Amino acid sequence: MSTSSPMSPWSRSHRAITLSSLVLLAIFVWASTFLLSHAGFSQAIDELVHYSGGHFDFSFRTPSIQNKFSWDAVEPLGTLMWHPCYEKLQCARLTVPLNYSTPTGEKAAIALTRFPSSLPHESPDYRGPILINPGGPGGSGVQTVVRIGELLSTVIGPQFDILGFDPRGVGLSTPGASFFETALERELWSGISDGFQVINASSGGLARAWANAVINGKLAWERQPEILGHINTDQTARDMLTIVNAHGREKLSYWGFSYGSVLGATFASMFPNNIERMVIDGVVDIENYYQTLWSTNLIDTSKTMDYFFTSCHAAGPDTCLFHAPTPDLIAANLTKLYDIVKVRPIPVRTSTSYGLVDYTRLRTSIFSSLYKPWVAYPALANALAALAQGDGAPLFSMYDLPKFQCDCGPDSEDSRFGKDAQTTILCNDGDPISSEFETLQEYFKNMMKESEWFEIWANIRIPCTAWPHGPKTRFRGPFKANTSFPILLIGNTADPVTPLWAAMKTAKGFPGAVVLTQDSPGHCSLAAPSICTYSHIRDYFVKGVLPPPGTICPVIGTPFFSPAFPAVLTDNQQTILGETSASQRQTFTREESELYKVVRKLTKVSWRNSHIQALYLMNPSKMSIEFTSSRYS
């Protein structure tokens, strides 16, 4: 493809139409985990909607629990009473103090789901639960275990229960954080307020985002003044200890992603003698988070973007349809697309929906893709090539939204999930920030000098400008302790929102902690398949063996060259051939080969999301993902 060919058809005229709420793009942790392949856009979209075998329906609405399990039928108790749910899983609701300062006062109920160990609990090999937090804040551990609990169990081992919980204020735990009385009210307000914004998409973008935050802050504290103050990371850490104690244990085993690293480091600092095992994966700059700065997350975002350009170029024009003679020319062609859609959005009408591919849609689609390059980059390249030919439908379809439908009552499932919990947790946790618009202007100006992507990232902090603050009496550091077992931290070399630097920094506060580096782009270790990484994770949980300091784990293949399942078997080794060149082929033991199969699936179907899992930065009513069972084909 010539340097200019991607742009040449843009001489045709295009109509600009008003942005509707359906165009708002979900970039929550789960939005960037779609199942895309380089084999063609049609196939990519098929996998985007349904994972192989059709067991999962990825829909950016609230969870529709399709096997009819009713959480309302699960009575909250002070002890664990497990109910069969979601085919292979077990569910319970555990009561905890709403405020641990008054433990005999009002209660909250924490929703729990586990993929149980295959071993009887009286077995000496049974090791108890590993608690999972997918990030956010506001990510659902229940959804995570429903979707990938069985895969995580296969990676770690049958000795453990894989246990997900919805943190207080989130999802199926009650009371839930909600600034709106119904899902319909939230949907209508998001349409009026423009919902999620790319700040630089319009001259008044920052002012509108600030004004929307003022309204949301007022609604929050008018409607839940007795509840919201108790939804924070300190109280959730205490909930985790209560969950562990309810299992008859004293020490926590834990695997937390993204914001889950904040929760994990907070727990470790509060309860250092209660650590059995702790993996924090995709590590946030903890102090920066509690200072409400959000200023160090984007250190490596450009590296992740550059990887798209270099890997597309290396793949060649037959595999990467957005190819150009050099990576710099691919980047230049993308810049031309930004310029075009910013002044003349592309109207799109598909068989199921309609909307615009404008600057906001394009920027957020690309930012979402940075979270999961192995999954998203091939279809992104196809969609950009189509957009360069004047066809916006492929890009629009990558992250399309279904029509809004809801049970509009105050306790409908639609009202249980949304951005409100995220805003509540991170704003309660963080230092108060100025409510003055001029202060926000100066902050935004300075941050844009650090990263062009702050025009998206700013949306996570802006709601806190109008957040009422009381005394900060809960635990907020210092984040250092001599833990009862050393912590394992994991960071990618090009993570778009949690740079490896933050893992190195956090590890210094915990003697004996080790940072495992995964040599890949993307957010958290699940962004790319690495037998090395997951072998170390398994050894850590099962044997208590940490990787040697300085360990760097390679990944298998590239986004545009993903190896197939093992094809050659010789004695105790299998050679994974697939589509890699001879220099990329790797040889593994049978055990490693089986692990690769699972890790490859995890790379494809891992959540949200999860974000900081691509974040709850957009219309809250479109955040959650339908889920059915824990089966995988």
N, C-alpha and C positions, 0 to 999 in steps of 0.2 A: 504494500500500500504506500502510495507516495505521501510526502509530508503534508500536502495540502488537501488530499482527497477526502479526509473525514469532514472537512468544512465546506466543500464546494457546493453541495446542494442547498445550502442555507440561503440562497438568493430568493427562494420562493417566499411568498408572503405568509404571515402567521397571524392568527387572531389572538388578542389578549382578552381574557375573561376574568371575572372576579374570583378570587380564591375562596372556595367554600371550605367548610370545616372538614369535609371528607379528604381534602388534600393533606391535612396535618399528618406528619409522618412520625410513627412510633420509633424512637431510638432507644427505648428501654432494652436492658440486657438481653431480653429474648428476641428483640427485633433483628439482632445481628447474627442469629444462629440458624438461618434458613439453610435448607439442603440444596445447594446449587452445584452444578457440575459444568465442566468445560465442553461437554459433548453437544452443546446446542442450547439455545435459549428455551425452546419448547420443553426440552427435558428438564432444564433447570427450574422452570416454573412449575412443572408437574411435581418435582421434588420439593419445591418451596411450599406447596400447599399440603402435600401428603408425603410423609416418610414412607419408604419402601414397605409395602405390606399394608399400608393404609391404616395403621394403628393410631396415628396422631393427626389431629386436625389443628393446624396452626392458624389461629384466628385472633386478631388483635381486638378482642372484646373480653368481657369477663368470663371466668371459667364456667362452662356448661358441663356439669358432672354427669356424663352421659350414661353411666351405668346406674344412675338413680340413687347413689348413696346419699343419704340425708344427714348432714352435719347437725341439723337441728334436733335429730333424734339421739345425739350423743350427749349425755348429761355431763356437765363439768363436775369433776370430783377432785378432792384433795389427794387421792391416790389414782394410780393408772389403771383404767379399765379399758382394755383393748377390744375393738370391734372389727370384724372383717370388713374390708373396703377395697374398692378398685382391684378386684380379682385376686391379686397376690399380696396385698398390703394389709396393714392394721392401723386403725385410727383411734385417737382418744382426745379428750379435752381435759386439761389439768388446771385447777384453780391456783392462782398465785395472788399475793397481795397487790392491789392496785398501787399502793404506796408502801414500800418496805419500811418506811419510818413508822408506819402504823399498821403492823402486820395483822392485827385483828379487825381492821376496818374493811372497806369495800374490796371486792375481789375482781380480778380479771380472769379470763379463761383462755388458755393457750392451746391452739389447735396443733396436734401432733400426728404425723404419719410416718410409719416405718416399714421398710423392707426387712423382714425379720431374718435373723441368722438361721441357717439350716441346722445349727447345733442345738441340742437341748440346753436350757439355761443351767442345769446342774452339771453339765460337762465341764471338766477342768480346762478345756480349750475355748470355751465361750468367753468372749472378751467384752460384752456389753455394747452399748450404743456409741456410734460416732455421730455427733450432731453436725448438721449441714446448714450453712447459711450461704445463699447465693448472691448476696450483695444488695445493692440499692443505694441507700437504705430503702426498705419497703418491699424487697423481693420476698416471694413466698417460698419458704422451705417445703411446705406441703406440696405445692405444684412441682417443685424440683424433684422430690423423691418419687412422686407419681410418674414423672417423665423419665428420670434417669437413675432412680434408686437401684434397680436391678443391675444396671451396668456398673455403677459405683461399687456395688457389692462384689461383682465379678473381678474388678480391678483390685480391691483391697483384700478380699478374702471372706469366706463364709463364717468366720469367727465372730463377726460384728453384725449388729443391727445397724442399718443405715436409716437415720432418723432425721426427718425434716420437721421444722416447726415454723409457724407464722409468728414472727415477733409481735409483741404487744402493739396494738394499734393497726396491725397489718392483716389484710385478707380475712381469713376465717377465724382469727382470734378476736375476742370481744372484751371490752368495747372497742370498736374500730374507729380510727381517725377519719372524720368526714366533715368537710366544711359545708356540705350541701345536704338538703333534706331528702332529695331523691336523685337517682342517676339522670333523670330527665332534666332537672334543674342544672346539674353539672354540665350536661351536653349543650343546653341552650346557652349557658354562660360562656362556654368555651368557644361557641360560634360567634358570640358578640365580641368577646375579648381577643379573638384571633388565636386563642389557645397557645400552642408552642410557636415560637418565633425564632428566625435567624435575625439577630439584631440588625445587621447591616443590610437586610433585604429592603429596607425603606428608611427614609431620613428620620422618621419619627419612631423607629422601632424600639429604641431604648426607653423613650418616654412612655410608650404604651406598655412595655413590659413592667416598668416601675408602677404605673397607675393600676395595672391589673393586680400587682402584688399587694397594693394598699387595700383593694377590695377583698382579696382572698384573706388577708390578715384580719380584717374586721369580721368577716363571716366566721372564720375559725373560732375566734374567742367569744363571739356572741353565742355560738351554738354548742360549743363543748368546753366551757370554761373550767369545769370540774375534772375533766378527763385529760386534756391535751398535755398539761404540765407533767404528767406521769409517763409519757411516752418518750423515752430517751434511751440511750445506749447503756447508761448506768443500770437502769431498772431491768433492761433486757439481759444484761450480764448476770444479774441476780436471778432472773428467771431461768437461765441456763443451769445455774447451780442447783436450783430447785428441781429442775427436770432430772439432773444427774442423781440427786438425793432420792427422788421418787423411784428411781431404778434400784435403790439400795446400794448406791455407790457414792464415793466421796470425790473422785477425780474425773475430770472432763476429758473425753476424746473428741476432737473437733476438726472440721475442715471448713474454712471460711474463705470466700472469694470476694475480692474487691472491697466494698464496704465491710464485708465479713472480716477483713483484716483489722479494721477499726474495732469491731466487736471483739475479736479474738485478743488483740493487744490490750484492750480495756479489761477484759476478764483476767488475763494473765497478770496485769498490774494490780488488780484488786484482790485476786485470789491466787497468788503465785504457788501456794502449796497444794493446789487442787488441779494440777495439770498432769494428766496421764499421757496424752499425745496432743499436739496442736500443729496443724498445717495452716498457714495463712498464705493465700495464693492470689497474686495481683495486689501488691501491698500499697496502700494509700500512705501518703505522708501524714502520719497520725496527728502530730502537733498542728500542722497546717489545717487539717480538717477541723480540729477543735477551736482554732482561731477564726474560723469562717472565712478563710482567705481563698481557698480553692485556686491557688496561684502556681502550684508546682505540678499539677496533674499532666500538663500538656508538653512536658519537656521533650518527650520522644514521639509526639504525634506525627511530626514531619517525616521521621524515619519510617513509620508505618506506611505513610502515603508514598514515600519514595520506593518502598518495596513493591508497591503495585506497578510503578513505572518500570522498574528494573526487571521484575519477574515477567511482566507482559512482553517486554522487549526480548528477553531471553527465550520466551516460549515461541516466538515467531508469529507471522501473520495468519497461519493456518489454525493456530490454537487460540491466540489472543486477537480478537477481531478489532480491537482498538490499537493495534500495533502501529508503530512508526519507526523510522530508521534508527532513532536513538531514544533513550529514556527521556531526555530533555524535550524532545519533540512531542512525545506522548503527553508530557506535562503541559506543554504549550497548547496542544490541541484541547486539553481539558479546560484550560483557562479561556480559550475561545468559546467553549460551550457555556461556561459561566456568564461571560459577557453577553452572549446571545439571549439566553433565557431570562437574564435579569431585565432586559429592555423589552423582550417580546416572549412571554410565556407560551408554551405549546399546549393547546387544548387537547384533551384525551377523552375518548369515549370507548370503553371496553364493553364486553358483553354483560358485565356485572356492575360496572361503576363508571364514574366519570370524574374529571377534575383537571388540574393543571400540572404540568411540569414547569415549574418556575425556579427561581434561584433558591428558594427555601427547600423545595423538594429535591433538587439536585444536590445541594450541599449536605442535607441531612441523610440522603441515601448514601452518599460517599462516606460520611462520618460513621454511619452505622456499619458499613462494610469494613472499616478499619478494625472493628472488634474481632471479626472472624474471617480473616483473609482466605483460609483454606476452603471455606464454605462460600464466601460471597464474591471474591475477586473474579472468578470466571464469568458468572452471570453479569456482574457489574461491567466487565469489559464488553460483553455482548450488548448490553443495554446502552452503553455510551456510544458504541458504533452505530446502533440504530438511531439514537438521538442525533448523531452527526448527519444522518440522512433525513432528518426531519420527522422521525417517528418516535414520539415520546411514550408510546404504550408500553414497551418492554420495561423501561425504567419505572414508570408509574406502577406497573404490576408487581415489581419486586417487593414493594411494601404497601400493597393496596389495603384498604380498610373496608370491611363489610358495612352494610347499611346499619344504622343505629336501631337496635331493638332492645327493649328492656321491660322487665316487670318494674313498673314505676313506683312501687310502694317504698316506704322508708327503710324496710329491712330486706329489700330484694338483693339477690346476688350481685346485681350491677352496682349497688351502692356500697358493697363491701371492698371493692378493689379500686385503687386509683392513686393519684399522685399525692393525695393529702397526707398519707402516712410518711412519705419521704420528706416532704416539707417539714412536717412536725418533728421528726426525729433529728434531722440535721440542723434545723434552726434552734431547737431546744438544746442540742449538744453544744452548739458553737457560741463564741463570744458575740455579744450584741454588736450590730453594725449600724451605722448612721442611716436614718430614714430620709435624709435630704437627697433630693434628686441630683443636685450639683456634686455631691460627694460620689454618688454612683457614676456620674459622667466621668469624673477624674479617674476613678478606679478602672472603668471600662477602657478608657483611653490608654492607660498604662499597660493593662493586660493585653490589649491588641498589639502592642509593641513586642510582646513576648511570643504570641502565637496567633496566626490568622484564624485558628479554630475557636478562639475565645468568643467569637460572635455566636457560636452555638453553646459553648460551655458556660457562658454567663447565666444561662437560664436556670442552672442549678442553685446559684447563690442569690439571685435577685429577689426571690420570695422572702428571704430573711430580712430585707431592708424594711419591711413593714410588720415584722413579727414582734409581738409584745414579749418582753423579757422580765422575769422575776429574778430573785437571787439565784446565783449559780452555785447551789450547795451540793450538787451531786458530783461524783468523781469525774474529773477531767484531766487527770495526770498527777504526777509524772508517769511516763510510760517506760518504766524500767523496773526490773525485778529479777531476783534469782529464783527461777521457776523450778518446780519439783522434777520436771523433765525438760530437756532443751527443746526449743521450738524450731520447726522447719519452715523457712520462708521460701517462696518461689516467685521469681520475677522473669519476665521475658526481655530479651534484648531490645525489642521495639514495641513496647506496650503503649497504645495510644493515650491511655488515661491514668495508668499507674506505673510510672517509670521504674526501672530496675534500681535506680538511685534511691528510691524511697524504701525498698526492701533492705538495702545495705544500711541505710540510716537507722531504720527501726531495729534491726538485729543488734546494733551496738548497745541497746538498752537491756538486752536479755543475755546474760552470760551463757556461753555454750551454744547459742543459737547459730544455725547454719543457713546461709542463703544458697539455694540451688538455682542456677541460671539456666533457663531454656532459651536456646538460640533460635528465636523465631519472632516474627511480628504477631500482633494480636493481643487481645486482653485475656489474661490468665492462662494457665497451662492448657486448658481445654481448647485454646485457639488453634492448636496444631498437634498432629499425632507424634508422640515421642515415647518410644518404649523405655528409653533411658529414664525419663522423668517419672513415669508411672511405676517402673521397677523400684526406684528409690522411695516413692510414696508408699508402696506396698511394704517394702522392707522396714520403713520407719514405723508404720502402724503395727505390723505383725511382730517384728524382731526388735524394735527399738534401736535400729541402726540408722544413724545419720549419714548422708553422703559426705565425703571428704570436703573440707572447705575449699572453695574455688571451683567446684565441679560445674562444668558447662555441658548440658545435654543437647545433642543434635536432635533434629526432627526429621521425619521421613518425607521425602518428596518436596514439592512446592505447590502453591495454589493451582498452578496450571499443569502440573505433572503429579497426579496423586496415584501412588502405587495401588494395584489391585490386591486382593487377598492372596496369600501364599499359593504359589503355583508349582513349585518344585520341592520334592521331598527326598532327601538323601540321609539315611541313618537317622541321627537325632537332630538334623538341621534342615531348615527349609529356607530357600532363597526367595525373597520377595522380588519378583521381576516387574510385573505390571508395565507401566508406561515410562519408567525411568530409564535413563541411558545407562550404559555399562558402568560408568564411573559412579553412578548413584546407587547401584544395587547394594543391598546389605544382606548379610546372612545372620539368621537367628536360630536359637534352639526352638524346639516345639513349644515350650512354655512361652517363650517370648513371642512366637508367632501367634499363639492364641491370644496373648495380651494385646498384640497389635490389632487384631480383629475388633476387640472391644474398644480400644482407644480410638480407632478410626470411626466407630459408631458414635462415641462420645463427642468427637470433634464435630460430627454432623448434627447431632440432636441435642447437644447441651443447651441449656436455657438461654437467658435474659438479662436474660436476660440478664444477665445479669446480671447485665448492670448494674461497680456502679453500673454494670450490665447494660450499657447503652442508655441508661438513665430513664427516669420517668419525666422526661422533659416536655412531653406533649400532652395532648388532650387526655385527661385521666381516664375517661370512660372507655378508652380504646387500649388500655395498657395490658390487660392480662390475656392469657392464652388459654384456649380451651384445652382440656386434657381429659384422657379417658383411662388409660391403664398403663402399666409399666412394661408392656411387651415390646419386643424389638424383633425385627426379622433379620 
